[in-house]
């Protein structure tokens, strides 16, 4: 048993008594309750050693939503398609700033993709962002397009239920 495991098992009153005993050469004897707590924490007196302290090994939660973000200027229009594998959703056709399309994360999707094609002049960027509960947003793929009918593309595949992503752009 390591000192860390023992420390995790010792009640606060026993720690205070141990600290007092260590700091004074003529420390008073510990109370029977404190001696019992120390004995059970060290495994003596109970006939069996205490269970080791368990480390928290829970995996982080998967993302809860996926955002498809197109930013920039497309004065002649833009054709935006996005979604998980097997879908072809449409975004706005006018862009002067930022357009964000949001959907619930689906772990069964083999990939998420977006294309934003300029309909003439313009400069745009696009990205796919996965966000989970309490997590910082994670950009999993991004792209850019400039000028006459060029296409901004982004595509990423979730792995391990969305805990990891493979940029396929």
C-alpha positions as CSV (number, residue, x, y, z in Angstrom):
1,X,0.0,0.0,0.0
2,X,1.4,3.4,-1.0
3,X,1.5,6.5,1.2
4,X,-1.0,8.1,-1.2
5,X,-3.5,5.2,-0.7
6,X,-3.1,5.4,3.1
7,X,-3.6,9.2,3.0
8,X,-6.8,8.8,1.0
9,X,-8.1,6.3,3.7
10,X,-7.3,8.2,6.8
11,X,-10.0,10.5,8.2
12,X,-9.2,14.2,8.7
13,X,-9.1,13.9,12.5
14,X,-6.5,11.2,12.3
15,X,-4.4,13.3,10.0
16,X,-4.6,16.2,12.5
17,X,-3.6,13.9,15.3
18,X,-0.7,12.4,13.3
19,X,0.5,15.9,12.4
20,X,0.4,16.9,16.1
21,X,2.3,13.8,17.1
22,X,5.0,14.5,14.4
23,X,5.5,18.1,15.4
24,X,5.9,17.5,19.2
25,X,8.2,15.1,21.0
26,X,5.9,14.9,23.9
27,X,2.7,14.4,22.0
28,X,-0.4,13.2,23.9
29,X,-1.6,9.7,23.2
30,X,-4.2,9.4,20.5
31,X,-7.8,8.8,21.6
32,X,-9.2,5.3,21.2
33,X,-11.4,6.5,18.2
34,X,-8.3,7.9,16.5
35,X,-6.3,4.8,17.2
36,X,-9.2,2.7,15.7
37,X,-9.3,4.9,12.6
38,X,-5.5,4.6,12.2
39,X,-5.7,0.8,12.7
40,X,-8.5,0.4,10.1
41,X,-6.8,2.7,7.7
42,X,-3.5,0.7,7.8
43,X,-5.4,-2.6,7.6
44,X,-4.4,-3.8,11.1
45,X,-7.0,-4.9,13.6
46,X,-9.7,-5.7,11.0
47,X,-8.4,-9.0,9.8
48,X,-8.4,-7.9,6.1
49,X,-6.6,-5.1,4.3
50,X,-8.7,-2.2,3.2
51,X,-9.8,-2.0,-0.5
52,X,-7.3,0.2,-2.5
53,X,-8.5,3.6,-3.5
54,X,-9.9,3.5,-7.0
55,X,-8.6,6.0,-9.5
56,X,-11.2,7.8,-11.6
57,X,-10.8,6.2,-15.0
58,X,-14.1,7.2,-16.7
59,X,-13.7,8.2,-20.3
60,X,-14.5,11.8,-21.4
61,X,-18.0,12.2,-22.8
62,X,-18.5,12.2,-26.5
63,X,-19.5,15.3,-28.4
64,X,-23.2,16.3,-28.2
65,X,-23.3,18.5,-31.3
66,X,-21.6,19.2,-34.6
67,X,-21.5,22.7,-36.1
68,X,-20.8,23.6,-39.7
69,X,-19.5,27.1,-40.0
70,X,-19.0,29.2,-43.1
71,X,-17.5,32.7,-42.7
72,X,-16.5,35.5,-45.1
73,X,-18.1,37.3,-48.0
74,X,-19.9,35.9,-51.1
75,X,-21.5,38.9,-52.8
76,X,-22.7,36.7,-55.7
77,X,-24.0,34.0,-53.5
78,X,-22.9,30.7,-52.1
79,X,-24.2,27.1,-52.4
80,X,-23.7,25.3,-49.0
81,X,-24.3,21.6,-48.4
82,X,-23.5,19.8,-45.2
83,X,-24.3,16.9,-42.9
84,X,-23.3,13.4,-41.8
85,X,-22.8,10.6,-44.3
86,X,-26.0,9.9,-46.3
87,X,-27.4,13.4,-46.1
88,X,-27.2,16.5,-48.2
89,X,-28.7,19.4,-46.2
90,X,-28.7,23.0,-47.6
91,X,-27.4,26.1,-45.9
92,X,-28.1,29.7,-46.7
93,X,-27.4,31.0,-50.2
94,X,-26.4,34.5,-49.1
95,X,-23.3,35.1,-46.9
96,X,-21.9,38.3,-45.6
97,X,-20.4,37.3,-42.2
98,X,-20.9,33.9,-40.6
99,X,-23.5,31.2,-41.1
100,X,-23.6,28.4,-38.5
101,X,-25.7,25.2,-39.0
102,X,-25.9,22.9,-35.9
103,X,-27.0,19.3,-35.5
104,X,-27.0,16.7,-32.8
105,X,-23.9,14.4,-32.9
106,X,-24.6,10.9,-34.3
107,X,-21.9,8.4,-33.4
108,X,-23.2,6.0,-36.1
109,X,-22.3,8.5,-38.9
110,X,-19.2,7.4,-40.8
111,X,-18.2,11.0,-41.6
112,X,-19.4,14.6,-41.5
113,X,-18.8,16.9,-44.5
114,X,-19.5,20.3,-45.9
115,X,-19.0,22.1,-49.2
116,X,-19.5,25.8,-49.8
117,X,-19.2,26.8,-53.5
118,X,-18.9,30.5,-54.4
119,X,-21.3,31.6,-57.1
120,X,-18.9,34.2,-58.4
121,X,-16.6,36.5,-56.5
122,X,-15.9,36.1,-52.8
123,X,-13.6,34.8,-50.0
124,X,-14.8,32.2,-47.5
125,X,-13.6,29.8,-44.9
126,X,-15.5,26.7,-43.7
127,X,-15.0,24.4,-40.7
128,X,-16.6,21.5,-38.9
129,X,-16.6,21.9,-35.1
130,X,-17.5,19.1,-32.6
131,X,-18.5,20.2,-29.1
132,X,-19.3,18.0,-26.1
133,X,-20.6,18.7,-22.7
134,X,-18.1,20.8,-20.8
135,X,-15.5,20.5,-23.6
136,X,-13.9,23.2,-25.6
137,X,-15.1,23.3,-29.2
138,X,-12.8,21.2,-31.4
139,X,-12.3,22.1,-35.1
140,X,-12.1,18.7,-36.8
141,X,-11.7,19.9,-40.4
142,X,-11.5,23.2,-42.2
143,X,-11.0,24.7,-45.7
144,X,-11.0,27.9,-47.7
145,X,-12.0,29.2,-51.1
146,X,-11.5,32.4,-53.0
147,X,-13.0,33.7,-56.3
148,X,-15.1,32.5,-59.1
149,X,-17.0,29.2,-58.3
150,X,-14.3,27.7,-56.1
151,X,-15.3,25.3,-53.4
152,X,-14.5,25.3,-49.7
153,X,-14.6,21.7,-48.4
154,X,-14.2,20.1,-45.0
155,X,-14.7,16.5,-44.0
156,X,-13.9,14.5,-40.9
157,X,-14.7,11.0,-39.6
158,X,-15.5,10.4,-35.9
159,X,-13.7,7.5,-34.2
160,X,-14.3,5.9,-30.8
161,X,-17.8,7.3,-30.6
162,X,-16.5,10.9,-31.4
163,X,-13.7,10.9,-28.9
164,X,-11.2,11.1,-31.8
165,X,-11.6,12.5,-35.3
166,X,-9.8,11.8,-38.6
167,X,-9.5,14.9,-40.8
168,X,-10.3,13.7,-44.3
169,X,-9.9,17.0,-46.1
